Amino acid sequence: MSNVEQTLSIIKPDAVERNLDNEIQQLFKDKGFQIIKEKKIQIEKSEAEEFYKVHQTKPFYNDLCSYLSSGPIVVMVIEKENGILANRELMGATNPKDAQEGTIRKKYGISIDKNSVHGSDSPENAKIEINFFFKD
């Protein structure tokens, strides 16, 4: 039985600023992901606060929200067999220093904050996050 999953991927401001969006999208395609929807947008800090509200009790919350709204981002719905886990594996550890070779964060991440990409961490969050950016 096939388990094709859609998940949300965000190419964050640090990567868009360095014109890495096409390169990162190509990495997804090379790993067998299909990009179902994509758009380049800039969000307000209030929208970032809403998006990251699961983290609102954490010390990094304010910086995270300021950062996500600091420049253009590319939001994508990507799809693949076991897509959520496959995306997390391709992204690598949150801290680029801990990420494995060949992962997006190892290759492009600058720091634990500026780690180039975001991806949903569960099927439930994937639905919520996709709907956040792509309300039908």
SETOR-254188 format. One record per atom (N, C-alpha, C, O): x, z, y. Coordinates in steps of 0.05 Angstrom, whole numbers, plus 5000, padded with zeros to 4 digits. Each point is the difference from the previous one (the first is absolute). Layout:
SETOR-254188
XZY ...
This chain:
SETOR-254188
501750004976 498350005024 501750005025 502050155002 497349685016 501749985024 499250215020 497750085002 504350025013 499550205020 501249915027 501950115010 496949675000 500949905026 499050195022 497650055001 504250045016 499250195021 500849895027 502149865003 496250195016 500749945028 501050265013 499150224994 502949755024 501050225014 500749925028 500249765006 500150435012 500749945028 503050025003 501350194989 499949625025 502850025007 500249965030 498749825012 502950355001 500549965029 503049965003 501750154990 498949635024 502849965009 500150145028 498749925019 502950294982 500050185023 501649895024 501449804997 498250335026 501349895025 503049954998 500949805011 500650374975 502949955000 500749744986 501949875008 496550054972 500649764985 499049755015 501349795001 496350245012 498949785016 501849945023 500649775007 500450445006 501849985023 502649844992 501049855017 499950194958 502449864991 499349734986 501649884987 495950035018 499149744988 500349984970 500849794990 498650434996 500350014971 497449944985 499950004976 497949965039 497449984987 499949784979 499050034978 502049735030 499949784980 501750054976 499249944977 503150185028 501950074978 498750214981 500249974975 498550235036 498750204984 497649884985 499650074976 498949765037 497749874986 501149834977 498749994979 503549885024 501249844979 500850184976 499749924977 501350325029 500750194978 497550074983 500250014976 497650035038 497550064985 499349764983 499350034976 500849735035 499349764985 501949964976 499149934978 503450125026 502049984979 499450194977 500749954977 498150285030 499350204979 497249954988 499050174986 499849615021 497549934988 497550095014 497849984990 502550135034 497750085016 498749755013 501449825008 496050194995 498649815016 499250145026 499150224999 501449655024 499150115025 497249885005 499749775006 498350414992 497249925002 499249975029 498649815008 502150395008 499449995029 502450115015 501550164990 498949745034 502150115017 499449955029 498749815007 502350375010 499849965029 502150175014 500850224990 500149685032 501950155017 498450125023 498649875014 501650394988 498550155020 501750215013 502250074991 496850045031 501250245012 497750205002 497949945010 502650304980 497950205000 500650225021 502350045008 495550095001 500350225019 500850254984 499750024976 501550175039 500850254987 497550144987 500350114978 497449875035 497650134988 499349874973 499050144982 501449605016 499549874974 502050094979 499350044977 503249985031 502050104981 499450284991 500350074977 498750105041 499250274994 497850004979 500050174981 498149655023 497849984981 501049904972 499350114979 502549695022 501049884976 501650214983 499750024976 501950145038 501850194987 498850284998 501450204996 495949835008 498950275002 500550174975 499850245002 500749634975 500750164976 502550175004 500550204986 501149715034 502650145005 499850195025 502150105009 495549945001 499950135027 501150295000 500650105022 499650034955 501050275000 503150004997 501250225002 500049564994 502849994995 501649985026 499049895020 503550224980 501550015025 500749725011 500449975025 499749834958 500949735010 497649835010 500449785009 497250334990 497549855006 500149865027 499549765002 501250395019 499949895027 502049775003 499449795012 503050254978 502149795002 499249764984 500449775009 498450274968 499149784983 498049835015 500149755000 498050385013 497949865014 501149855025 499249785006 502650355008 501349885023 501549754991 499949795013 501550244965 501649784990 498349764991 500649775007 497350284977 498449784989 498749845023 499549764997 499950385025 498749865023 502049915021 499349925022 503350094972 502149935020 500649715003 501349915018 497649924963 500549715002 498349864980 498550134985 501749605015 498349854981 500650074971 502350074993 495749924991 500250044971 498749774986 498349865011 502450094964 498649804984 498650154977 501350144984 496149845016 498450134979 499249794980 499149785007 501150294967 499449804979 498550144977 500450234994 497849614995 498850084974 501549844979 499949755001 501450394981 501549864979 498850074973 498850214997 501649614984 498750034974 501949924978 501549815002 498450354976 501649944977 499050184977 498650205005 502149734971 499650184977 501350275006 502350015008 496250214989 501050275007 501350005028 502250115004 496549775015 501149955027 500950245015 501949995015 496650234982 500750245016 502750114992 501750055017 498649994957 502650104990 502349805005 502250075008 497249674987 502049795004 500949995029 502449975006 495750075013 500850005028 501750255006 501949985015 497450254974 501650245006 502849974989 501950095012 498349784965 502749964988 501649815017 502450045004 496349755006 501449805017 500850125026 502249945011 496150245000 500750125026 502450194997 501849995017 498350164962 502250204997 499350275012 497950035012 503950164985 499550275010 499650005030 501149835014 497450374995 499450035029 502550005017 500249875021 501850274969 502650015014 501749784990 500850004976 499949805041 501749774991 502550094986 501049864982 500150375026 502550094987 499650074970 501949974984 495650115009 499450064972 498949764985 499650024975 499849775039 498749774987 502049854982 502449995006 496549894973 501749854982 500749735011 498649885016 503750024975 500949735008 497849804994 498650034979 501049775038 498149794995 497250075011 498349825001 501350425008 497450075012 500049935030 502149975012 495550004998 499749925029 501250215018 501549945019 498050324975 501050215018 503150024998 501350075020 499849884956 502950014998 501349785016 502050035014 496749744985 501049765013 499750015030 501849935015 495850154995 499449985028 499550265015 500150015024 499350214961 499350255013 502350105017 502349984992 497050145031 502050115018 500350304995 502250125000 495550014997 499950294997 497450084985 498449834993 501350435002 497650094986 497549935016 497849954988 502450045039 497749925016 499749705002 497949884996 504449995011 500049715003 500749874973 502249894997 496050134984 500649914973 498749734993 499649934977 499749925044 499249724999 497249934988 498749815008 500450354972 497549934987 498350244993 501150224996 496349745002 498150204990 498549874978 499349775001 500050394979 498249904979 498250224991 500750245000 496849694992 498150204990 501150144975 501549884985 497850385012 501250154978 498050054976 500750124980 496849785023 498150044979 497749795003 499749895022 498850064957 497749825002 498050085022 499049845014 500650424988 498150115020 501049945028 498549905017 504150174988 501149955026 500249705006 499849925023 500849924957 500149715004 497449905012 500049845019 497750254969 497449915010 499650095029 499149845017 501550414988 499650115027 501849855020 499149935022 503450034971 502049885018 499449705005 500249905022 499049964957 499249725004 497649985018 500049835018 498150344978 497650005016 500650075029 498649915019 503450264985 500850085027 500849765017 499349975023 502249854965 501149775015 498449744996 500049825017 498650164961 498449764994 497150074994 499149974977 499550125043 497250074997 498549734997 500249835018 498450134960 498649754997 497349995014 498649805000 
